[in-house]
Amino acid sequence: MAPVTPTSSETDLILVEEKSSARVWVLNRPKQLNALNFPMVSRLLDLFLETEKDLSIKLIVLKGIGRAFCAGGDVANVVRDISQGNWRLGAHFFRTEFTLNYLIATYSKPQVSILNGIVMGGGAGVSIHGRFRVATENSVFAMPETALGLFPDIGASYFLSKLPGFLGEYVGLTGARLDGAEMLATGLATHFVPAQRISSLEEALYKANSSDLGIISSIISGFSQVPTLKEKSFYHRLTIINKSFSRRTVEDIISTLEREAAGSNDDWILSTIQSLKKASPTSLKISLRSIREGRLQGVGKCLVREYRMVCHVMRGEMSKDFFEGCRAILLDKDRNPKWQPSKLELVSDKMVDRYFSKVDEDDWEDLELPPRSNLPHHAIAKL
């Protein structure tokens, strides 16, 4: 297959290729690591809706150009809109993105996402909810939102809460980076295929001309390997992760980790504590509650709740940490955010509760997801 030449034209942010009865959609914003801006989210939503009606199309393949599948949503643009006095432009972005996430989770045709590179935030939203997620040795997965003053959104409270034990709390609160082997072990990826075999896998999928899940899974399995987890992988520390991240509060999680660190020279424990202490205290508290609620909710309810939460974050009434995090990490890049409130104990349960309530503005509405005939099909592999 000839390589696709990236262009910067707005209309070419999502490249569309026809391969027999398959459609290949390529995220094409490589200089921005394929970060999803509003035109891309809107175009993907249109493509998924149009393609579902076309009975001749049997398979969707989603991938990215360059070293990223997709590094997330373009939150810097959202912050720019809000700083100009219009948080509702940001709300419109998230409303469209979350609707896209729900459509993918309930889609009637199989989707194969080729995660040959960085997969973060919004990139997880357009892939992890789909049926097949193919990791490679180049894959890097993370939900880094607590370091930005945000929280794992895009339905992450649904799929993180379904990870083994309390891994979801660990991944969601610390922003830990997972490689392809760890993605497969946790179930975030359904398959692991070496990068050099990806183009052959794609050709086999197009040639199969099938929407049968068993056939597609069998084809991918034919190119798959079971990679070895690195010696220092967090996956070898499930006992301490479950012991710590099962605790009721963020403060309890940190104190449990600190007790484990006492008398230990385990760099992993120390770096985990450091990640938590660097993150926004408000983000940590709302993220923990969100993932815990996600354990008991379907993907639709998770997205409706997360939309309420993100609207409160953008309005900045309880905390402006989202703007400060974006300034420190994405704009000025001094990596030294000044969080307010600055300590976990200053973030009260009452403040956390407000993030989960309806927004008190006359013309604000809850996220209304479209009626779907398909039940959400997502299941973290092996669970």
N, C-alpha and C positions, 0 to 999 in steps of 0.2 A: 504494500500500500504506500503510495507516495506521501511524504510528510506534508502536513498542512502548514501553509505559510501564515504566520500570525499577522494580523493587521490591527491598527488602532481605531479604525472606524467604529462608530457606535453600533452600527448594524451588524458588525462582525464580532461582537463581544461573545456571542454564542454561535459557533460554526455548526452547520447542519450537514451531515453526510447521509446519503441513502445507500444502504448495503443490503441488497435483496429485500427481505421482509423486516430488516432491522433499521433502526434510526440511531445514528451516532451523534451525540451532542457534545461539543468540545468547548470547554470554558477557555476563552482566549483573551486573557488580560495578564500575560506572563510577567510584565514588569511590576505589577501589583500583586504577584503571586495568586492571580485569578480571584482576588477578593471580590465578593459579590456587591455590585452597586445596584441601584434601583432598576435601571434598564435591564440588567441581567436577570434579576429576580422576576421582573415582570415578563420578560421574554420566555424564561423557563416555564412560568406558570401557563402562559399561552400555549407553548409547545406541548406540555403535558396534557392540557385540556383538549387541544385539537387532535392529538395523536390517539387519545383514548377512544375517540369516535371512529377512527379509521380501522376497519376490520382487517385490512391487508397488512397492517403493521403488527408484528408479533413480539418484538423485543426492543428495549431501550438500552443503549450503552452510553454511559456518561463518563467523561474523562477531562483532563486538563492539559494545557500546553505548558511546557517548561518543567521546573523542578517542584511545582506544587500542583496537587489536584485543586485545592481551594483553601486559602489561608483564613477564610472567614468572611463575615459581612464587612462592608466598607464603613465601619463605625465612625471613622474620621469625618466622612461626608455628613453622617447623621449629626454629629456634634456641631459641625459648621452650620447646618440648618437651624439647630436649636439655639446656638449662640446668636443667631440673627433674629431670635425672638419667635421662632415658630416650631415648637416641639411637636406639633401635629404632623409636620412633614416627616419627622422621625417615626411617629406613630403609624403613618401610612406605609412607610417602608417595612416596619415590623409586621403590620397587619397582612401585607402582601406576602412577605417571607414565610410567616407562620401558616398561611393558607396553602402555600406551596408545599411546606413540610407535611401538612395533613394530607394533601393530595397524593404525595409520594407514599405515605404510610398506608394509604387505602387504595393504591393503584391496581388496576385490573390486569395490567401487562407486566411481565417480569422486567426488572431493571438490574443491570449489571454495572456497578460503579468500579472503575479501575483506579485504585487509590495509590498510584505510583509516585508518591511524594508527600508534601505537607497536606494534612487534613485537620483543619481547626475550625471551631465555632460554626459559622454558617456553612462551611464545607461539609461538616458532619451532618448538618440538617438536610442537605440535598443527597446524601448517600446512605447514612446509617439507617434511615427509615425504609430504605429500599430492600429488595429481596436478597440480592447478592452483592457482597462487598469484598473485593479482591485486593488484598494487601501485597506488597513486595518488600524487598530488602531496603527500598528507598522510602518507605512509608514512615511518616511521623505524625502521630495523632495527639491532639491536646484540646482541652477546653480551658483556655487561659483567662476566662472572664473575671475571676475574683481579683486578679492583678490589675484589671482595668476599671475596677469599681462597678462592674456589671455582675452578671450571674450566668451560669450555664442555661442558655435559652434554647430556641429552635426545637423544642420538644426533648431537650437533653434530660430533663427531670424524669422523663419516661424511660429512655433507654439506659441512662446511668443507673437508675434504681433497679434495673433488671440484671446488672452485672453480678458475678458471683460474690456472695458475702456482702461486705461493705466497701467493695472496690469503687462503687459509684461515688460514695462520699469522698473517698481518697482522691480519685481522679478529678472530681468536680471542685473540690475545695482547694487542692494544691496546684492545679494546672499541670500536673505531672505529664511528661511526654512519653508516649508509648511507641515502640518500634513495631515493625510488621509482625514479628513473632509474638509480641505481647498482645497486639490487636487480635490475632488468631486465638491465643490462649484465653482471652477474656470473652471472646464472642463478638467483639466489635467488627471483626472481619469474619466472613464465612469461609474464605479460602486464602491461601498464601501461594502466590505464583512468582517465580523468579522473573525479574524485569525483562530479561532477554527472551523470555517465552511469551510475553504479553501479546506481541503482534500475531504470533501463531495462534494463540488462544482466541483472539478477536476473529481471525479468519475462520477458525473452526466454528465459532458461534454463528457467524453470518451464513456459512455454508449449511449449517444444520436446518435453518429455515423453520424454527420451531419456537412455540411459546410454552411447551411442556416443561414444568419446573424440574421434573426428574431428569429429563434429557439435558437441560441446560446445566444443572448441578453436576451431572456425570461428565459433561464435556469439560467444565472448569476443573473438576477433580482430576481429570486425566493430565492436566498440566501442573497440578498442585504438588507442593511439598509440605512436610511438617517441619518447620525450622526449629533449631535448638535455641532455647531461651538463654540469654547471656547470664553469666555467673552472678552479676550484680543486679539482675532484674528484680523489680519490686515484687514480681510474681512469686519469688521464693520467700517473700515475707508476708504471706497472706495471714498468718497467725497474728502477728503484731498489728497488721492493718485492721483485721476484724476486731481485735481487742480494743484498739484505740478509736477507730472511726464508727464503732457501734454506740459510742457514748452519746448521752442525750444532748449535750450542748457543745459548742465549739470550745469553750473554756475547758470542759472535761476532756475533750479529745487532745488538746494541747498538753494538759497536765498529765494525762496518761502517757503520752509520748515522752514527756520530760522525765517521768519516772523510769521509763524504759531506757532512756539515754544515760541516766545516772550510772556511772561505773561501766559504761559501754563506750567503745570507740567506733561505733557503727556510723559511718558518714551518712548513710541513707537516712537514719533517724534524725540526725542533726539537720540535714538539708530539708527534710520534710517539715520540721519545726520552723526552720527559717522561712520556707515558702509560705506557711500559714501566717507567720508574724509580719511578713512583707505585704500581705494582701489587705484589701479594704475590710475593716471589721464589720461594716454594714453588709458588704457583699458576702462575707463568710456566713453570717447569720441567716440572711435570707436564702442563700444557696442551700444550706443544710436543711432548712425547713422545706424548701421546694422539692429537693430530692426525696426527703422522707414522705412528703405528700404524694409524690410520683409513684411510690411503691404501691399505692392503693388506688391509682387512677389510670384510666385509659389515655391514649395519646391525645385525643381530642380535648379532654378536660385539662390535661397538662398544658397544652398550648393556650387554652383560654386563660388559665391561671397565670401563665408566663406573660401573656399580653398585658394583663392587669399590672403585673410587677414591672414590666419594662416601661409602661406609661408613667408609673410613679417614679422610676429611676430618671426618666427624661425630664419630668417636671421639676425634679430637684428640690422638693419641699422638705423632705427629711434629711437628705444628704446630697451634696453635689459631687460625690466621689467619682461618678462616671466621667464628668468633664475633667476633673483633676487627673484621673487615671489616663485618659486619652492624651491630655497635655503632656504628662510625664513620660509615657511609654511611646506614643505614636507621633506627637507633634514636636515638642522641645527635645524629647529623647534624653532627658537628664536621669530618667529612671529613679526619681526620688519624689514620689507623690506625697503630698501632705493630706492625709485622710482626716475627714471630719464627719462624725466623731472619730477620735484618734485611737480609742481603746475599746476592746470588746465589752467591757463592763459598762461603757457609756451608751451602748446600743441596747435599749430596753426591749422587753417582749412587746410592749405596746407599740413601739416604733416599728418593729418587725411586722406586727399584725397589719399595720396600715398598708404595707406593700401588697398584701393579699386581698385588700378590699377594693370595691369599685371606686373609680375615680370620680370625685365629687365635682363634676362640671356638667352643666345642663345638656350640652350636645355630645357628651362622650358616650360611647357605646361599647359594651363588651365585644370581644371578637366573636363574630358569627361564622362558623365554619359551614361550608356547603354540604347539603345532604349527600351521602355516598351510599351506593348499593353494596360496596365491599367493606367487610369488617377490616379494621387494621390488621395487616398480616405480619407486622414486624415481630420477630422473635429473636432475641440474642441467641446466637448459635450455642448449642449444647445445654440450653436451659429448658 
